Amino acid sequence: MIDRIAGNRLLLLAIAGGSALVGAGAVAGVNQLSGTTPQRTAIERVVHDYVLAHPEIIPEALGRMRDRETGETIAANRAAIMTPYGNAWIGNPKGDVTIVEYFDYNCGFCRSSLPVITKLVATDPNLRVIFRELPILSEESRTAARLSLVAAERGRFQQFHEALYAGGRITDQSINNALAAAGIDAATAQAAGGNLRIDAEIQRNLGVAQKLGMTGTPSWVIGNHVVSAALPIEELRAQIAKVRKKS
């Protein structure tokens, strides 16, 4: 991507054009791009020299480009990201900010994020958190994800979710224990887990995660940003505050 930006002088012109250091002459020149070749060459030379003198603007430009592209992808897939599956969410359904966690039941970092999320929701009455299955670590992860979605269809997601994470390593027994804690018959759940709509939801999540460039679990969609990492509560609060400030 650096080569893409470095090779696009017009983009660099736009970056530098807004800077006071480039000056009003360069800004005026932006509006004259269709003018003579000497004018354009002079403007490009100003931009070239400015970028060489201030290379720190390149990472900033890359970040802004990445954020813009991510925001466009989130907007194009908003329903698939922001519409919960069943009751796979906690918090205020009418909250002013919604964040989304993509998780895997075999992910230790996801497990450690659960109490962080619980505390975050308990201390922020205007927040909603949506949970999306992203079973990428093992076949057991996919099995657990299917049954978690069955629980969500029955309005028992949180009970299953918390019980399964509390049960340690994902096994058939820990899954059955979580189903029992959620008040769901294991045989009935196993049969429902084979429904095509369950697999369709998982595949949709995997597809969206790929489009958003998620690199692992947990991954978060917060406003127009995507972060693939376990975040401390302070960082989550800071990200949420940024979303509120922009809204």
Secondary structure, DSSP 8 states (H G I E B T S, - for coil): -HHHHHT-HHHHHHHHHTSTTT-HHHHHHHTTTTS-HHHHHHHHHHHHHHHHH-TTHHHHHHHHHHHHHHHHHHHHTHHHHHS-STT-EEE-TT-SEEEEEEE-TT-HHHHHHHHHHHHHHHH-TTEEEEEEE---S-HHHHHHHHHHHHHHHTT-HHHHHHHHHHT-S--HHHHHHHHHHTT--HHHHHHHTT-HHHHHHHHHHHHHHHHTT--SSSEEEETTEEEES---HHHHHHHHHHHHHH-
